[in-house]
Amino acid sequence: MNTWSIKGLCENCGFAYHGIIDSENGSFPKIKCPACHKETSNFDESSAVDKRNSEESSTPNYQESILEVIK
């Protein structure tokens, strides 16, 4: 089982979330936005997002969320 700490911005509603996801096959699973509950794929590992945010001098206000994996 693989576990990742991720951050993302929902491409449907713009909600900025962070949380933990698990996967048994080694790849990121599909998840639903914690706010609008639509499928979102605009996320990455937290460390990669933090690096991009520091390079762009912008940091959204990420809300800690329980992430729902789509099975």
CHARMM-style PDB file with segment names, atoms N, HN, CA, C and O in Angstrom:
ATOM      1  N   MET     1       0.855  -1.179   0.000  1.00  0.00      PROA
ATOM      2  CA  MET     1       0.000   0.000   0.000  1.00  0.00      PROA
ATOM      3  C   MET     1       0.897   1.237   0.000  1.00  0.00      PROA
ATOM      4  O   MET     1       1.897   1.294   0.715  1.00  0.00      PROA
ATOM      5  N   ASN     2       0.527   2.213  -0.804  1.00  0.00      PROA
ATOM      6  HN  ASN     2      -0.286   2.167  -1.385  1.00  0.00      PROA
ATOM      7  CA  ASN     2       1.225   3.490  -0.870  1.00  0.00      PROA
ATOM      8  C   ASN     2       0.350   4.570  -0.253  1.00  0.00      PROA
ATOM      9  O   ASN     2      -0.865   4.584  -0.448  1.00  0.00      PROA
ATOM     10  N   THR     3       0.971   5.465   0.485  1.00  0.00      PROA
ATOM     11  HN  THR     3       1.959   5.453   0.643  1.00  0.00      PROA
ATOM     12  CA  THR     3       0.271   6.575   1.118  1.00  0.00      PROA
ATOM     13  C   THR     3       0.966   7.865   0.726  1.00  0.00      PROA
ATOM     14  O   THR     3       2.192   7.961   0.768  1.00  0.00      PROA
ATOM     15  N   TRP     4       0.160   8.868   0.339  1.00  0.00      PROA
ATOM     16  HN  TRP     4      -0.837   8.790   0.305  1.00  0.00      PROA
ATOM     17  CA  TRP     4       0.706  10.166  -0.043  1.00  0.00      PROA
ATOM     18  C   TRP     4      -0.002  11.285   0.706  1.00  0.00      PROA
ATOM     19  O   TRP     4      -1.197  11.210   0.994  1.00  0.00      PROA
ATOM     20  N   SER     5       0.762  12.316   1.012  1.00  0.00      PROA
ATOM     21  HN  SER     5       1.733  12.376   0.779  1.00  0.00      PROA
ATOM     22  CA  SER     5       0.203  13.579   1.486  1.00  0.00      PROA
ATOM     23  C   SER     5       0.091  14.448   0.248  1.00  0.00      PROA
ATOM     24  O   SER     5       1.091  14.708  -0.421  1.00  0.00      PROA
ATOM     25  N   ILE     6      -1.131  14.906  -0.068  1.00  0.00      PROA
ATOM     26  HN  ILE     6      -1.944  14.695   0.475  1.00  0.00      PROA
ATOM     27  CA  ILE     6      -1.342  15.667  -1.299  1.00  0.00      PROA
ATOM     28  C   ILE     6      -1.959  17.025  -1.010  1.00  0.00      PROA
ATOM     29  O   ILE     6      -2.546  17.257   0.047  1.00  0.00      PROA
ATOM     30  N   LYS     7      -1.807  17.914  -1.984  1.00  0.00      PROA
ATOM     31  HN  LYS     7      -1.329  17.725  -2.843  1.00  0.00      PROA
ATOM     32  CA  LYS     7      -2.471  19.216  -1.993  1.00  0.00      PROA
ATOM     33  C   LYS     7      -3.010  19.442  -3.390  1.00  0.00      PROA
ATOM     34  O   LYS     7      -2.422  18.994  -4.374  1.00  0.00      PROA
ATOM     35  N   GLY     8      -4.138  20.143  -3.471  1.00  0.00      PROA
ATOM     36  HN  GLY     8      -4.615  20.507  -2.671  1.00  0.00      PROA
ATOM     37  CA  GLY     8      -4.691  20.411  -4.784  1.00  0.00      PROA
ATOM     38  C   GLY     8      -5.717  21.517  -4.772  1.00  0.00      PROA
ATOM     39  O   GLY     8      -6.171  21.969  -3.721  1.00  0.00      PROA
ATOM     40  N   LEU     9      -6.075  21.944  -5.983  1.00  0.00      PROA
ATOM     41  HN  LEU     9      -5.706  21.577  -6.837  1.00  0.00      PROA
ATOM     42  CA  LEU     9      -7.137  22.928  -6.199  1.00  0.00      PROA
ATOM     43  C   LEU     9      -8.158  22.267  -7.117  1.00  0.00      PROA
ATOM     44  O   LEU     9      -7.817  21.831  -8.217  1.00  0.00      PROA
ATOM     45  N   CYS    10      -9.399  22.191  -6.674  1.00  0.00      PROA
ATOM     46  HN  CYS    10      -9.677  22.545  -5.780  1.00  0.00      PROA
ATOM     47  CA  CYS    10     -10.440  21.570  -7.489  1.00  0.00      PROA
ATOM     48  C   CYS    10     -10.658  22.387  -8.756  1.00  0.00      PROA
ATOM     49  O   CYS    10     -10.861  23.599  -8.697  1.00  0.00      PROA
ATOM     50  N   GLU    11     -10.614  21.715  -9.895  1.00  0.00      PROA
ATOM     51  HN  GLU    11     -10.449  20.730  -9.943  1.00  0.00      PROA
ATOM     52  CA  GLU    11     -10.842  22.411 -11.159  1.00  0.00      PROA
ATOM     53  C   GLU    11     -12.312  22.720 -11.394  1.00  0.00      PROA
ATOM     54  O   GLU    11     -12.646  23.447 -12.329  1.00  0.00      PROA
ATOM     55  N   ASN    12     -13.198  22.179 -10.559  1.00  0.00      PROA
ATOM     56  HN  ASN    12     -12.926  21.588  -9.799  1.00  0.00      PROA
ATOM     57  CA  ASN    12     -14.629  22.438 -10.686  1.00  0.00      PROA
ATOM     58  C   ASN    12     -15.077  23.654  -9.870  1.00  0.00      PROA
ATOM     59  O   ASN    12     -15.820  24.501 -10.365  1.00  0.00      PROA
ATOM     60  N   CYS    13     -14.614  23.732  -8.606  1.00  0.00      PROA
ATOM     61  HN  CYS    13     -14.011  23.043  -8.204  1.00  0.00      PROA
ATOM     62  CA  CYS    13     -15.106  24.801  -7.728  1.00  0.00      PROA
ATOM     63  C   CYS    13     -14.003  25.684  -7.146  1.00  0.00      PROA
ATOM     64  O   CYS    13     -14.302  26.707  -6.529  1.00  0.00      PROA
ATOM     65  N   GLY    14     -12.721  25.307  -7.331  1.00  0.00      PROA
ATOM     66  HN  GLY    14     -12.478  24.477  -7.832  1.00  0.00      PROA
ATOM     67  CA  GLY    14     -11.615  26.124  -6.844  1.00  0.00      PROA
ATOM     68  C   GLY    14     -11.215  25.886  -5.404  1.00  0.00      PROA
ATOM     69  O   GLY    14     -10.344  26.587  -4.889  1.00  0.00      PROA
ATOM     70  N   PHE    15     -11.832  24.908  -4.730  1.00  0.00      PROA
ATOM     71  HN  PHE    15     -12.540  24.339  -5.148  1.00  0.00      PROA
ATOM     72  CA  PHE    15     -11.513  24.622  -3.336  1.00  0.00      PROA
ATOM     73  C   PHE    15     -10.074  24.126  -3.221  1.00  0.00      PROA
ATOM     74  O   PHE    15      -9.658  23.240  -3.968  1.00  0.00      PROA
ATOM     75  N   ALA    16      -9.314  24.699  -2.280  1.00  0.00      PROA
ATOM     76  HN  ALA    16      -9.653  25.418  -1.673  1.00  0.00      PROA
ATOM     77  CA  ALA    16      -7.930  24.300  -2.028  1.00  0.00      PROA
ATOM     78  C   ALA    16      -7.927  23.321  -0.852  1.00  0.00      PROA
ATOM     79  O   ALA    16      -8.322  23.676   0.259  1.00  0.00      PROA
ATOM     80  N   TYR    17      -7.479  22.089  -1.102  1.00  0.00      PROA
ATOM     81  HN  TYR    17      -7.158  21.800  -2.004  1.00  0.00      PROA
ATOM     82  CA  TYR    17      -7.549  21.036  -0.085  1.00  0.00      PROA
ATOM     83  C   TYR    17      -6.183  20.384   0.094  1.00  0.00      PROA
ATOM     84  O   TYR    17      -5.326  20.434  -0.789  1.00  0.00      PROA
ATOM     85  N   HSD    18      -6.005  19.773   1.261  1.00  0.00      PROA
ATOM     86  HN  HSD    18      -6.701  19.733   1.978  1.00  0.00      PROA
ATOM     87  CA  HSD    18      -4.853  18.900   1.470  1.00  0.00      PROA
ATOM     88  C   HSD    18      -5.291  17.767   2.371  1.00  0.00      PROA
ATOM     89  O   HSD    18      -6.177  17.920   3.211  1.00  0.00      PROA
ATOM     90  N   GLY    19      -4.650  16.622   2.176  1.00  0.00      PROA
ATOM     91  HN  GLY    19      -3.930  16.498   1.493  1.00  0.00      PROA
ATOM     92  CA  GLY    19      -5.013  15.443   2.949  1.00  0.00      PROA
ATOM     93  C   GLY    19      -4.147  14.260   2.558  1.00  0.00      PROA
ATOM     94  O   GLY    19      -3.130  14.403   1.878  1.00  0.00      PROA
ATOM     95  N   ILE    20      -4.575  13.090   3.004  1.00  0.00      PROA
ATOM     96  HN  ILE    20      -5.401  12.974   3.555  1.00  0.00      PROA
ATOM     97  CA  ILE    20      -3.842  11.854   2.799  1.00  0.00      PROA
ATOM     98  C   ILE    20      -4.668  10.929   1.908  1.00  0.00      PROA
ATOM     99  O   ILE    20      -5.879  10.797   2.086  1.00  0.00      PROA
ATOM    100  N   ILE    21      -3.995  10.288   0.946  1.00  0.00      PROA
ATOM    101  HN  ILE    21      -3.011  10.395   0.802  1.00  0.00      PROA
ATOM    102  CA  ILE    21      -4.660   9.272   0.136  1.00  0.00      PROA
ATOM    103  C   ILE    21      -3.828   7.993   0.146  1.00  0.00      PROA
ATOM    104  O   ILE    21      -2.606   8.037   0.294  1.00  0.00      PROA
ATOM    105  N   ASP    22      -4.495   6.862  -0.010  1.00  0.00      PROA
ATOM    106  HN  ASP    22      -5.487   6.826  -0.130  1.00  0.00      PROA
ATOM    107  CA  ASP    22      -3.847   5.551  -0.065  1.00  0.00      PROA
ATOM    108  C   ASP    22      -4.190   4.881  -1.382  1.00  0.00      PROA
ATOM    109  O   ASP    22      -5.255   5.117  -1.954  1.00  0.00      PROA
ATOM    110  N   SER    23      -3.277   4.042  -1.860  1.00  0.00      PROA
ATOM    111  HN  SER    23      -2.412   3.851  -1.396  1.00  0.00      PROA
ATOM    112  CA  SER    23      -3.511   3.273  -3.073  1.00  0.00      PROA
ATOM    113  C   SER    23      -2.770   1.949  -2.967  1.00  0.00      PROA
ATOM    114  O   SER    23      -1.643   1.895  -2.473  1.00  0.00      PROA
ATOM    115  N   GLU    24      -3.398   0.904  -3.425  1.00  0.00      PROA
ATOM    116  HN  GLU    24      -4.312   0.948  -3.826  1.00  0.00      PROA
ATOM    117  CA  GLU    24      -2.761  -0.408  -3.397  1.00  0.00      PROA
ATOM    118  C   GLU    24      -1.932  -0.678  -4.646  1.00  0.00      PROA
ATOM    119  O   GLU    24      -1.049  -1.535  -4.614  1.00  0.00      PROA
ATOM    120  N   ASN    25      -2.190   0.034  -5.757  1.00  0.00      PROA
ATOM    121  HN  ASN    25      -2.907   0.731  -5.783  1.00  0.00      PROA
ATOM    122  CA  ASN    25      -1.496  -0.284  -7.003  1.00  0.00      PROA
ATOM    123  C   ASN    25      -0.308   0.641  -7.304  1.00  0.00      PROA
ATOM    124  O   ASN    25       0.315   0.492  -8.355  1.00  0.00      PROA
ATOM    125  N   GLY    26       0.020   1.572  -6.434  1.00  0.00      PROA
ATOM    126  HN  GLY    26      -0.486   1.693  -5.580  1.00  0.00      PROA
ATOM    127  CA  GLY    26       1.199   2.414  -6.634  1.00  0.00      PROA
ATOM    128  C   GLY    26       0.981   3.692  -7.405  1.00  0.00      PROA
ATOM    129  O   GLY    26       1.930   4.450  -7.604  1.00  0.00      PROA
ATOM    130  N   SER    27      -0.237   3.960  -7.847  1.00  0.00      PROA
ATOM    131  HN  SER    27      -1.008   3.343  -7.685  1.00  0.00      PROA
ATOM    132  CA  SER    27      -0.505   5.212  -8.562  1.00  0.00      PROA
ATOM    133  C   SER    27      -1.575   5.998  -7.812  1.00  0.00      PROA
ATOM    134  O   SER    27      -2.335   5.442  -7.020  1.00  0.00      PROA
ATOM    135  N   PHE    28      -1.618   7.317  -8.080  1.00  0.00      PROA
ATOM    136  HN  PHE    28      -1.001   7.769  -8.724  1.00  0.00      PROA
ATOM    137  CA  PHE    28      -2.634   8.142  -7.432  1.00  0.00      PROA
ATOM    138  C   PHE    28      -4.031   7.639  -7.814  1.00  0.00      PROA
ATOM    139  O   PHE    28      -4.300   7.408  -8.993  1.00  0.00      PROA
ATOM    140  N   PRO    29      -4.907   7.470  -6.844  1.00  0.00      PROA
ATOM    141  CA  PRO    29      -6.286   7.096  -7.168  1.00  0.00      PROA
ATOM    142  C   PRO    29      -7.079   8.324  -7.609  1.00  0.00      PROA
ATOM    143  O   PRO    29      -6.628   9.456  -7.437  1.00  0.00      PROA
ATOM    144  N   LYS    30      -8.239   8.098  -8.166  1.00  0.00      PROA
ATOM    145  HN  LYS    30      -8.606   7.178  -8.306  1.00  0.00      PROA
ATOM    146  CA  LYS    30      -9.147   9.195  -8.480  1.00  0.00      PROA
ATOM    147  C   LYS    30      -9.819   9.606  -7.183  1.00  0.00      PROA
ATOM    148  O   LYS    30     -10.167   8.758  -6.360  1.00  0.00      PROA
ATOM    149  N   ILE    31     -10.004  10.929  -6.996  1.00  0.00      PROA
ATOM    150  HN  ILE    31      -9.722  11.617  -7.664  1.00  0.00      PROA
ATOM    151  CA  ILE    31     -10.636  11.420  -5.772  1.00  0.00      PROA
ATOM    152  C   ILE    31     -11.754  12.401  -6.110  1.00  0.00      PROA
ATOM    153  O   ILE    31     -11.855  12.916  -7.224  1.00  0.00      PROA
ATOM    154  N   LYS    32     -12.592  12.636  -5.094  1.00  0.00      PROA
ATOM    155  HN  LYS    32     -12.510  12.218  -4.189  1.00  0.00      PROA
ATOM    156  CA  LYS    32     -13.640  13.646  -5.205  1.00  0.00      PROA
ATOM    157  C   LYS    32     -13.227  14.861  -4.385  1.00  0.00      PROA
ATOM    158  O   LYS    32     -12.590  14.732  -3.340  1.00  0.00      PROA
ATOM    159  N   CYS    33     -13.594  16.031  -4.867  1.00  0.00      PROA
ATOM    160  HN  CYS    33     -14.111  16.137  -5.717  1.00  0.00      PROA
ATOM    161  CA  CYS    33     -13.341  17.264  -4.131  1.00  0.00      PROA
ATOM    162  C   CYS    33     -14.124  17.214  -2.824  1.00  0.00      PROA
ATOM    163  O   CYS    33     -15.299  16.848  -2.828  1.00  0.00      PROA
ATOM    164  N   PRO    34     -13.498  17.572  -1.710  1.00  0.00      PROA
ATOM    165  CA  PRO    34     -14.206  17.571  -0.432  1.00  0.00      PROA
ATOM    166  C   PRO    34     -15.323  18.617  -0.363  1.00  0.00      PROA
ATOM    167  O   PRO    34     -16.221  18.496   0.471  1.00  0.00      PROA
ATOM    168  N   ALA    35     -15.287  19.629  -1.213  1.00  0.00      PROA
ATOM    169  HN  ALA    35     -14.558  19.728  -1.891  1.00  0.00      PROA
ATOM    170  CA  ALA    35     -16.291  20.701  -1.172  1.00  0.00      PROA
ATOM    171  C   ALA    35     -17.475  20.416  -2.105  1.00  0.00      PROA
ATOM    172  O   ALA    35     -18.623  20.408  -1.661  1.00  0.00      PROA
ATOM    173  N   CYS    36     -17.198  20.181  -3.401  1.00  0.00      PROA
ATOM    174  HN  CYS    36     -16.265  20.188  -3.761  1.00  0.00      PROA
ATOM    175  CA  CYS    36     -18.289  20.025  -4.370  1.00  0.00      PROA
ATOM    176  C   CYS    36     -18.596  18.561  -4.688  1.00  0.00      PROA
ATOM    177  O   CYS    36     -19.604  18.265  -5.329  1.00  0.00      PROA
ATOM    178  N   HSD    37     -17.741  17.654  -4.248  1.00  0.00      PROA
ATOM    179  HN  HSD    37     -16.922  17.894  -3.726  1.00  0.00      PROA
ATOM    180  CA  HSD    37     -17.913  16.204  -4.414  1.00  0.00      PROA
ATOM    181  C   HSD    37     -17.893  15.736  -5.864  1.00  0.00      PROA
ATOM    182  O   HSD    37     -18.414  14.666  -6.179  1.00  0.00      PROA
ATOM    183  N   LYS    38     -17.288  16.537  -6.754  1.00  0.00      PROA
ATOM    184  HN  LYS    38     -16.865  17.406  -6.498  1.00  0.00      PROA
ATOM    185  CA  LYS    38     -17.080  16.121  -8.133  1.00  0.00      PROA
ATOM    186  C   LYS    38     -15.656  15.583  -8.252  1.00  0.00      PROA
ATOM    187  O   LYS    38     -14.784  15.938  -7.459  1.00  0.00      PROA
ATOM    188  N   GLU    39     -15.427  14.728  -9.246  1.00  0.00      PROA
ATOM    189  HN  GLU    39     -16.136  14.440  -9.890  1.00  0.00      PROA
ATOM    190  CA  GLU    39     -14.094  14.189  -9.457  1.00  0.00      PROA
ATOM    191  C   GLU    39     -13.119  15.323  -9.767  1.00  0.00      PROA
ATOM    192  O   GLU    39     -13.427  16.228 -10.542  1.00  0.00      PROA
ATOM    193  N   THR    40     -11.939  15.259  -9.148  1.00  0.00      PROA
ATOM    194  HN  THR    40     -11.689  14.524  -8.518  1.00  0.00      PROA
ATOM    195  CA  THR    40     -10.900  16.246  -9.389  1.00  0.00      PROA
ATOM    196  C   THR    40      -9.571  15.535  -9.601  1.00  0.00      PROA
ATOM    197  O   THR    40      -9.286  14.535  -8.942  1.00  0.00      PROA
ATOM    198  N   SER    41      -8.778  16.039 -10.498  1.00  0.00      PROA
ATOM    199  HN  SER    41      -9.010  16.852 -11.033  1.00  0.00      PROA
ATOM    200  CA  SER    41      -7.464  15.437 -10.748  1.00  0.00      PROA
ATOM    201  C   SER    41      -6.351  16.471 -10.648  1.00  0.00      PROA
ATOM    202  O   SER    41      -5.213  16.201 -11.032  1.00  0.00      PROA
ATOM    203  N   ASN    42      -6.676  17.650 -10.135  1.00  0.00      PROA
ATOM    204  HN  ASN    42      -7.601  17.869  -9.823  1.00  0.00      PROA
ATOM    205  CA  ASN    42      -5.710  18.736 -10.036  1.00  0.00      PROA
ATOM    206  C   ASN    42      -5.038  18.713  -8.658  1.00  0.00      PROA
ATOM    207  O   ASN    42      -5.291  19.572  -7.814  1.00  0.00      PROA
ATOM    208  N   PHE    43      -4.171  17.699  -8.451  1.00  0.00      PROA
ATOM    209  HN  PHE    43      -3.966  17.001  -9.137  1.00  0.00      PROA
ATOM    210  CA  PHE    43      -3.445  17.585  -7.188  1.00  0.00      PROA
ATOM    211  C   PHE    43      -2.111  16.898  -7.435  1.00  0.00      PROA
ATOM    212  O   PHE    43      -1.890  16.283  -8.478  1.00  0.00      PROA
ATOM    213  N   ASP    44      -1.221  17.019  -6.442  1.00  0.00      PROA
ATOM    214  HN  ASP    44      -1.400  17.519  -5.594  1.00  0.00      PROA
ATOM    215  CA  ASP    44       0.094  16.395  -6.516  1.00  0.00      PROA
ATOM    216  C   ASP    44       0.590  16.202  -5.090  1.00  0.00      PROA
ATOM    217  O   ASP    44      -0.060  16.628  -4.136  1.00  0.00      PROA
ATOM    218  N   GLU    45       1.746  15.557  -4.951  1.00  0.00      PROA
ATOM    219  HN  GLU    45       2.274  15.212  -5.726  1.00  0.00      PROA
ATOM    220  CA  GLU    45       2.316  15.388  -3.624  1.00  0.00      PROA
ATOM    221  C   GLU    45       2.552  16.761  -2.995  1.00  0.00      PROA
ATOM    222  O   GLU    45       2.927  17.710  -3.683  1.00  0.00      PROA
ATOM    223  N   SER    46       2.332  16.858  -1.699  1.00  0.00      PROA
ATOM    224  HN  SER    46       2.028  16.087  -1.140  1.00  0.00      PROA
ATOM    225  CA  SER    46       2.439  18.140  -0.997  1.00  0.00      PROA
ATOM    226  C   SER    46       3.780  18.828  -1.223  1.00  0.00      PROA
ATOM    227  O   SER    46       3.828  20.041  -1.426  1.00  0.00      PROA
ATOM    228  N   SER    47       4.860  18.069  -1.188  1.00  0.00      PROA
ATOM    229  HN  SER    47       4.821  17.083  -1.023  1.00  0.00      PROA
ATOM    230  CA  SER    47       6.183  18.682  -1.348  1.00  0.00      PROA
ATOM    231  C   SER    47       6.342  19.317  -2.730  1.00  0.00      PROA
ATOM    232  O   SER    47       6.947  20.383  -2.847  1.00  0.00      PROA
ATOM    233  N   ALA    48       5.814  18.684  -3.771  1.00  0.00      PROA
ATOM    234  HN  ALA    48       5.323  17.818  -3.676  1.00  0.00      PROA
ATOM    235  CA  ALA    48       5.897  19.242  -5.120  1.00  0.00      PROA
ATOM    236  C   ALA    48       5.050  20.509  -5.235  1.00  0.00      PROA
ATOM    237  O   ALA    48       5.460  21.476  -5.877  1.00  0.00      PROA
ATOM    238  N   VAL    49       3.874  20.504  -4.617  1.00  0.00      PROA
ATOM    239  HN  VAL    49       3.541  19.719  -4.096  1.00  0.00      PROA
ATOM    240  CA  VAL    49       3.001  21.680  -4.645  1.00  0.00      PROA
ATOM    241  C   VAL    49       3.650  22.827  -3.874  1.00  0.00      PROA
ATOM    242  O   VAL    49       3.636  23.970  -4.330  1.00  0.00      PROA
ATOM    243  N   ASP    50       4.216  22.523  -2.707  1.00  0.00      PROA
ATOM    244  HN  ASP    50       4.228  21.595  -2.337  1.00  0.00      PROA
ATOM    245  CA  ASP    50       4.880  23.566  -1.920  1.00  0.00      PROA
ATOM    246  C   ASP    50       6.029  24.201  -2.704  1.00  0.00      PROA
ATOM    247  O   ASP    50       6.225  25.415  -2.649  1.00  0.00      PROA
ATOM    248  N   LYS    51       6.786  23.382  -3.430  1.00  0.00      PROA
ATOM    249  HN  LYS    51       6.627  22.396  -3.475  1.00  0.00      PROA
ATOM    250  CA  LYS    51       7.903  23.907  -4.217  1.00  0.00      PROA
ATOM    251  C   LYS    51       7.391  24.843  -5.313  1.00  0.00      PROA
ATOM    252  O   LYS    51       7.932  25.932  -5.502  1.00  0.00      PROA
ATOM    253  N   ARG    52       6.341  24.417  -6.039  1.00  0.00      PROA
ATOM    254  HN  ARG    52       5.901  23.532  -5.886  1.00  0.00      PROA
ATOM    255  CA  ARG    52       5.780  25.276  -7.093  1.00  0.00      PROA
ATOM    256  C   ARG    52       5.231  26.571  -6.509  1.00  0.00      PROA
ATOM    257  O   ARG    52       5.429  27.644  -7.079  1.00  0.00      PROA
ATOM    258  N   ASN    53       4.537  26.473  -5.368  1.00  0.00      PROA
ATOM    259  HN  ASN    53       4.376  25.601  -4.905  1.00  0.00      PROA
ATOM    260  CA  ASN    53       3.977  27.673  -4.743  1.00  0.00      PROA
ATOM    261  C   ASN    53       5.077  28.658  -4.354  1.00  0.00      PROA
ATOM    262  O   ASN    53       4.908  29.866  -4.516  1.00  0.00      PROA
ATOM    263  N   SER    54       6.200  28.153  -3.844  1.00  0.00      PROA
ATOM    264  HN  SER    54       6.336  27.171  -3.713  1.00  0.00      PROA
ATOM    265  CA  SER    54       7.283  29.059  -3.443  1.00  0.00      PROA
ATOM    266  C   SER    54       7.930  29.706  -4.668  1.00  0.00      PROA
ATOM    267  O   SER    54       8.351  30.861  -4.608  1.00  0.00      PROA
ATOM    268  N   GLU    55       8.011  28.973  -5.772  1.00  0.00      PROA
ATOM    269  HN  GLU    55       7.668  28.035  -5.821  1.00  0.00      PROA
ATOM    270  CA  GLU    55       8.577  29.536  -7.002  1.00  0.00      PROA
ATOM    271  C   GLU    55       7.653  30.600  -7.598  1.00  0.00      PROA
ATOM    272  O   GLU    55       8.119  31.541  -8.240  1.00  0.00      PROA
ATOM    273  N   GLU    56       6.350  30.449  -7.386  1.00  0.00      PROA
ATOM    274  HN  GLU    56       5.971  29.684  -6.864  1.00  0.00      PROA
ATOM    275  CA  GLU    56       5.373  31.386  -7.934  1.00  0.00      PROA
ATOM    276  C   GLU    56       4.985  32.474  -6.937  1.00  0.00      PROA
ATOM    277  O   GLU    56       4.205  33.369  -7.264  1.00  0.00      PROA
ATOM    278  N   SER    57       5.517  32.401  -5.742  1.00  0.00      PROA
ATOM    279  HN  SER    57       6.151  31.674  -5.476  1.00  0.00      PROA
ATOM    280  CA  SER    57       5.218  33.365  -4.668  1.00  0.00      PROA
ATOM    281  C   SER    57       3.727  33.465  -4.378  1.00  0.00      PROA
ATOM    282  O   SER    57       3.200  34.545  -4.111  1.00  0.00      PROA
ATOM    283  N   SER    58       3.063  32.325  -4.434  1.00  0.00      PROA
ATOM    284  HN  SER    58       3.491  31.447  -4.651  1.00  0.00      PROA
ATOM    285  CA  SER    58       1.646  32.310  -4.082  1.00  0.00      PROA
ATOM    286  C   SER    58       1.342  31.021  -3.322  1.00  0.00      PROA
ATOM    287  O   SER    58       1.861  29.955  -3.653  1.00  0.00      PROA
ATOM    288  N   THR    59       0.502  31.132  -2.312  1.00  0.00      PROA
ATOM    289  HN  THR    59       0.080  31.998  -2.044  1.00  0.00      PROA
ATOM    290  CA  THR    59       0.102  29.967  -1.555  1.00  0.00      PROA
ATOM    291  C   THR    59      -1.381  30.050  -1.250  1.00  0.00      PROA
ATOM    292  O   THR    59      -1.810  30.881  -0.449  1.00  0.00      PROA
ATOM    293  N   PRO    60      -2.170  29.187  -1.890  1.00  0.00      PROA
ATOM    294  CA  PRO    60      -3.598  29.154  -1.555  1.00  0.00      PROA
ATOM    295  C   PRO    60      -3.789  28.728  -0.102  1.00  0.00      PROA
ATOM    296  O   PRO    60      -2.895  28.127   0.494  1.00  0.00      PROA
ATOM    297  N   ASN    61      -4.926  29.031   0.453  1.00  0.00      PROA
ATOM    298  HN  ASN    61      -5.652  29.519  -0.031  1.00  0.00      PROA
ATOM    299  CA  ASN    61      -5.247  28.639   1.816  1.00  0.00      PROA
ATOM    300  C   ASN    61      -5.827  27.224   1.784  1.00  0.00      PROA
ATOM    301  O   ASN    61      -7.042  27.039   1.730  1.00  0.00      PROA
ATOM    302  N   TYR    62      -4.934  26.230   1.818  1.00  0.00      PROA
ATOM    303  HN  TYR    62      -3.947  26.380   1.862  1.00  0.00      PROA
ATOM    304  CA  TYR    62      -5.359  24.836   1.764  1.00  0.00      PROA
ATOM    305  C   TYR    62      -6.084  24.448   3.047  1.00  0.00      PROA
ATOM    306  O   TYR    62      -5.615  24.732   4.149  1.00  0.00      PROA
ATOM    307  N   GLN    63      -7.227  23.800   2.890  1.00  0.00      PROA
ATOM    308  HN  GLN    63      -7.608  23.570   1.995  1.00  0.00      PROA
ATOM    309  CA  GLN    63      -8.014  23.337   4.029  1.00  0.00      PROA
ATOM    310  C   GLN    63      -7.786  21.847   4.218  1.00  0.00      PROA
ATOM    311  O   GLN    63      -7.932  21.067   3.277  1.00  0.00      PROA
ATOM    312  N   GLU    64      -7.424  21.449   5.448  1.00  0.00      PROA
ATOM    313  HN  GLU    64      -7.306  22.083   6.212  1.00  0.00      PROA
ATOM    314  CA  GLU    64      -7.254  20.025   5.714  1.00  0.00      PROA
ATOM    315  C   GLU    64      -8.580  19.327   5.513  1.00  0.00      PROA
ATOM    316  O   GLU    64      -9.611  19.763   6.026  1.00  0.00      PROA
ATOM    317  N   SER    65      -8.547  18.229   4.754  1.00  0.00      PROA
ATOM    318  HN  SER    65      -7.711  17.874   4.337  1.00  0.00      PROA
ATOM    319  CA  SER    65      -9.795  17.581   4.351  1.00  0.00      PROA
ATOM    320  C   SER    65      -9.652  16.063   4.398  1.00  0.00      PROA
ATOM    321  O   SER    65      -8.556  15.519   4.267  1.00  0.00      PROA
ATOM    322  N   ILE    66     -10.765  15.408   4.586  1.00  0.00      PROA
ATOM    323  HN  ILE    66     -11.656  15.850   4.694  1.00  0.00      PROA
ATOM    324  CA  ILE    66     -10.830  13.953   4.429  1.00  0.00      PROA
ATOM    325  C   ILE    66     -11.166  13.721   2.964  1.00  0.00      PROA
ATOM    326  O   ILE    66     -12.198  14.177   2.471  1.00  0.00      PROA
ATOM    327  N   LEU    67     -10.289  13.012   2.278  1.00  0.00      PROA
ATOM    328  HN  LEU    67      -9.451  12.642   2.678  1.00  0.00      PROA
ATOM    329  CA  LEU    67     -10.423  12.839   0.837  1.00  0.00      PROA
ATOM    330  C   LEU    67     -11.132  11.531   0.510  1.00  0.00      PROA
ATOM    331  O   LEU    67     -10.800  10.479   1.058  1.00  0.00      PROA
ATOM    332  N   GLU    68     -12.106  11.606  -0.382  1.00  0.00      PROA
ATOM    333  HN  GLU    68     -12.375  12.460  -0.827  1.00  0.00      PROA
ATOM    334  CA  GLU    68     -12.885  10.454  -0.795  1.00  0.00      PROA
ATOM    335  C   GLU    68     -12.313   9.896  -2.084  1.00  0.00      PROA
ATOM    336  O   GLU    68     -12.278  10.578  -3.108  1.00  0.00      PROA
ATOM    337  N   VAL    69     -11.860   8.635  -2.026  1.00  0.00      PROA
ATOM    338  HN  VAL    69     -11.888   8.081  -1.194  1.00  0.00      PROA
ATOM    339  CA  VAL    69     -11.306   7.961  -3.193  1.00  0.00      PROA
ATOM    340  C   VAL    69     -12.456   7.374  -3.999  1.00  0.00      PROA
ATOM    341  O   VAL    69     -13.374   6.780  -3.433  1.00  0.00      PROA
ATOM    342  N   ILE    70     -12.409   7.538  -5.316  1.00  0.00      PROA
ATOM    343  HN  ILE    70     -11.664   8.020  -5.775  1.00  0.00      PROA
ATOM    344  CA  ILE    70     -13.398   6.952  -6.213  1.00  0.00      PROA
ATOM    345  C   ILE    70     -12.953   5.547  -6.552  1.00  0.00      PROA
ATOM    346  O   ILE    70     -11.837   5.344  -7.029  1.00  0.00      PROA
ATOM    347  N   LYS    71     -13.801   4.596  -6.315  1.00  0.00      PROA
ATOM    348  HN  LYS    71     -14.708   4.762  -5.927  1.00  0.00      PROA
ATOM    349  CA  LYS    71     -13.442   3.174  -6.577  1.00  0.00      PROA
ATOM    350  C   LYS    71     -14.096   2.684  -7.828  1.00  0.00      PROA
ATOM    351  OT1 LYS    71     -13.915   1.527  -8.206  1.00  0.00      PROA
TER     352      LYS     71
END
